[in-house]
């Protein structure tokens, strides 16, 4: 079962893995492609752990690019783990903000 502490560890690993690509993309350094980064991010253990966390609590999951939509009993919670600004900027959402959204899934 996935718990908050496990998600925090997955977040730290995710941030460590992608910070350089995100920085290069945001500074418009060559060789970094937005779609490739987004694909890698959505396939990461962090995204999978968040999805598992929601499923274990009875939520149905829908992937919408970098957003995870969790639905249960007519209620929808949008989990924005990474913000995409146009075609050339990504921002990894801080853990404190992600934690606020995850707590909504535990209600």
N, C-alpha and C positions, 0 to 999 in steps of 0.2 A: 504494500500500500504506500502511495506517495504522500508524504507529509510536507509541511511548510519548510522544515529544515532541509529536507532533500531538494526542494525547489530552490531554496536559497543557494545551495551548493551548485545546482545546475545553472542558475543565473550567473554565478561568479565564473564558472567555466565558460559559459556562453560569452560573457563580456570579455573575458581574457582572449577567447578565440577570435572574436570579431572586431575588437576595438581598432585594430590597425587598418582593416579594410574600410571600416566606417569613416575613420579619420581621413584616409586617402581619398575616398569618394567625396567627402564633404569639402576637402581642399582641392578637389578637381585634379588630382594627380592621375596621370595616364595609367592605363592597364587595369583599372578597377571598373567592373561592369555591374551596374545596379541589379539587373535581373539575376545574374549569377550569385551575387551575395544574398539576395532575397530567397532564392531557391535553397541555398545552403542553410540559411537561417531557419526556414520552415521545416527542414529535414533534421535539424539539430536535436540533441537529447533534451534540451531545455523546452522547446516547443512540444515535444512528445510527452515530457513529464507534466507540463501544464495540462495538456489534453487528458492524460491519464488521471490526474488529480480531479479534474471536473467529472470525468466519466465515473470514477469511483464514488462520487457523491450524487450520482443519479442524473447528471446533465447530459444532454445530447450535444454533440460538437459539430460545428461547421467551420471549415477553414476559409477565410476570406483574405487571400494574399497574406499580409503580415498580421492580420487580426484573427483572433479565435472568437467565435460566437458560441456561447453556451446557452442552451434553451432547456427550460423545464417548467411544466405547468403554466404555460402562457407567459412566463417571465424570461427575458433575455438579458444576459450579461455579456458585454463586449470586452474582451481582453486584448488591449493594444500593447503588446510586448515591445514592439519597435514602431516608431513613428516614421513615416515616409513623407518627406517634404518635396513634392514635385519629382523631377527626374534625376535630381543630383544631390540629394541629402537624406541621410538616415540618422535617427537618434534612438539609441537603446534607452528605453524607459527605465528610470531609477528603480531600484528594488522597493523602496518605500511606497511608490505609486503602484507597482505591480501587486504588492502585498495587500493594499487597500482593495483592489479588484478581486484578488483571490479570496479574501474574507467574505465577499458577497456570495461566493459559491458554497460556503460552509453554512449559511443561514438556512 
